[in-house]
Amino acid sequence: MNINDILKEIAVKNGVSEEEVRREIEASIAEACKDPKNPINKLGKGRVPTTEEVMEHVLKEVAKSQMN
């Protein structure tokens, strides 16, 4: 399952558009990045990580935890 599929599934389950899901995630990421001690600040290539960068990280962490 790719990130766009995940966003679409979330949108369908919540009765909103994929764009709204993406906006909400981006707003949450931006809010989390306000705390300089938050580990999210170490993700991604830019000042604020993208939705894709955060979701890729989360998916990798979930996969790691399922292996243990």
C-alpha positions as CSV (number, residue, x, y, z in Angstrom):
1,M,0.0,0.0,0.0
2,N,1.4,3.4,-0.9
3,I,1.0,6.7,0.8
4,N,-1.7,8.0,-1.6
5,D,-3.7,4.8,-1.0
6,I,-3.4,5.4,2.8
7,L,-4.5,9.0,2.4
8,K,-7.5,7.9,0.2
9,E,-8.5,5.3,2.8
10,I,-8.4,7.8,5.6
11,A,-10.5,10.2,3.5
12,V,-13.1,7.7,2.7
13,K,-13.4,6.5,6.3
14,N,-13.8,10.1,7.5
15,G,-16.1,11.3,4.7
16,V,-13.6,14.0,3.6
17,S,-11.5,14.7,0.6
18,E,-7.9,13.5,0.2
19,E,-6.8,17.1,0.1
20,E,-8.4,17.8,3.4
21,V,-6.6,14.8,5.0
22,R,-3.3,16.0,3.5
23,R,-4.0,19.6,4.8
24,E,-4.7,18.3,8.3
25,I,-1.6,16.1,8.4
26,E,0.5,19.1,7.1
27,A,-1.0,21.3,9.8
28,S,-0.2,18.7,12.5
29,I,3.4,18.4,11.2
30,A,3.9,22.1,11.2
31,E,2.6,22.4,14.7
32,A,4.8,19.5,15.9
33,C,7.8,21.2,14.3
34,K,7.3,24.3,16.5
35,D,8.9,22.4,19.4
36,P,12.7,22.3,18.6
37,K,13.1,19.2,20.8
38,N,10.5,17.2,18.9
39,P,12.1,14.3,17.0
40,I,10.0,15.1,13.9
41,N,12.4,18.0,13.2
42,K,15.1,15.4,12.3
43,L,13.0,13.9,9.5
44,G,13.1,15.0,5.9
45,K,15.3,17.2,3.8
46,G,13.7,20.6,4.4
47,R,12.9,22.7,7.4
48,V,9.5,21.0,7.8
49,P,9.2,17.4,6.7
50,T,6.6,16.6,4.1
51,T,3.6,14.4,4.6
52,E,5.3,11.7,2.6
53,E,8.5,11.9,4.6
54,V,6.7,11.6,7.9
55,M,4.4,8.7,6.7
56,E,7.4,6.8,5.2
57,H,9.1,7.1,8.6
58,V,6.0,6.0,10.5
59,L,5.6,3.0,8.1
60,K,9.2,2.0,8.6
61,E,8.8,2.2,12.4
62,V,5.7,0.1,12.3
63,A,7.4,-2.5,10.2
64,K,10.3,-2.7,12.6
65,S,8.0,-3.1,15.6
66,Q,6.2,-6.0,13.9
67,M,9.5,-7.8,13.3
68,N,10.2,-7.9,17.0
